[in-house]
Amino acid sequence: MLRKVLIGALMITALLAAPATAQYGDFAITPGSVSVGGVATFQGRGCSPGSTVTITTGGTVLTTVTADSAGDFRGAFNANLSVGSHTITTTCGDVVRSSPLNVLSTSGAPRPTGPLPRTGSNSTTMALVGAGMLALGGAVLATRKRAIV
């Protein structure tokens, strides 16, 4: 019974402490903001291996790349777009994904200051919780062995 509890605690800890890959989805552009004419890189997955991946916005083709043997793709394009928010779309066969891109003026406008927004998980806290649960389980196990002997 105790083993099942320890294994369950370990499984829960592993699930909660795993990196937050879901926040990136199947298609992401980095950085999320770029100056007019700047370079934006992208990466994604979920296409058929070897398929052509077309990157567009508003019907304009920005670039094309080829998916690798795992269906993953990556590349870059020059953001020769108007200032403002754009939806960048990737298409490979029937698979369509999109991601936002904010195009900034090149006038040297001041950048926002202040703390960065929280966008991911805090793996450190979950790792400490998991370590504490394992230590507690080990203490219970050590106590039970002494009581049996």
N, C-alpha and C positions, 0 to 999 in steps of 0.2 A: 504494500500500500504506500509506504513511504517513498519507494522508488518512483511510483507513478506520480506522486505529488511533485517530487523533484524534477522529473522529466517534463511534466506539464509546466512547471514554473520556468524551466529553461527554455521550453518552446515559446512560451508567451514572451519572455524577455527577448529572445532572438527576433521574434516578429516585430516587437515594438522598437527595438534598437536598430533595426535595419535602416540603411540610408533611404531617404525619401525620394526614390526614383520617380514616383508617380507625378511629382510636381513638374517634371519636364515633358511628360506626355510622349507622343510618337513623333513630334516635330517641334523643334525649338530654334529660335534665332537668338544669337548672342553678338554683341550686346543688344538689349531690348530697345536701346535708343542709339541713334547714330546721326552725325551731321550730314547735311546734304552732300552727296558725292563720296561719303565715307564707305568703308567696307563693313558689311554685315556677314557673319558666318552663320551657317545653319547645319543642323544634323537631324536625322530622323530614322525611322525604321518602319517595317511593315509592308514593304514593297516586294514584288516578286524578284528573286535573284536575277541580276543582269538587265532588269527593266530600265527604261528611260524615265527619269524623274524630271518633271518640268516645274520650275518655280516661277510664279506669276503674281501680279497684283493688278487689279482692275482690268484684266484682260491683256496686260502687257507682259510678255515673257522677259524675266530677268536673267535667267540662266537655265541650263539643263545639265544634269549629271546622270551617272549610271549607278544603280544599286549594286552593292557587292554580293558575294555568294550567300550572305546571311539575310539579304534584303535591306541592309542598312545603307544610308547614304549621307554624304556631307559635302560641303562646298562653301563658296562665298560669292557675293555679288556686290557691285558698286551701287549704293543707294542714291541713284540720280533721280530722286523723287521730290515731290513738293513737300514743304514743311507741313507736318501734322501726323496724324495717326493713320497707318495703313494696315490692311490685312494682307499678309503674304500667304499665298496658297501653294501647296505642293500637290502634284497629281502624278500618279503612276498607275496606269490602267484604271481600275474602278476605285482605287484608294485615293481619297482626297482629305488632306489635313490643312489646317491653317494656324497661323500664329501672328500676334500683333507686332508691329514695328513702329516706333515713334521716330520720325525724322525731325531733327532739330535744325534751326537756322545756323548758318556759319558766321553770324555777326558777332559772335563772342558774347552772347547773352549770358548773364550770370547763371551758374549752375545751382540747383537747389542745395541747401545745406541742412544739416540736422542729422538725426540718427537714421540709419537705414531701416527700411521696413523688415519685419520678420517674415520670411518667406519659406522657411524650411523647418525641419524638426530639430530638436536638441538631443542629439544622440548621447551626449555626455550624461545627461540626467538619467536617461533610460539605462545606460550601461551601469551607472552606480546603483540604480534600483535593482537591476539584475544581479550584480555582484552581491548586494546585500541579501537578496533572496537566496542565492546559492550559499552564502555564509550561514544564514539562518538554517537552511536545510542541512548543511554539514554539521552544525551544532546539534540539531535534533537527532541526526543519525548517530553522532558520537555519544550523545546522552543515552540513546536507546541501546547501543552496544554495551555500554557500561552497566546498564540496568539488567541486561540479559546475562552478562558474565558473572 
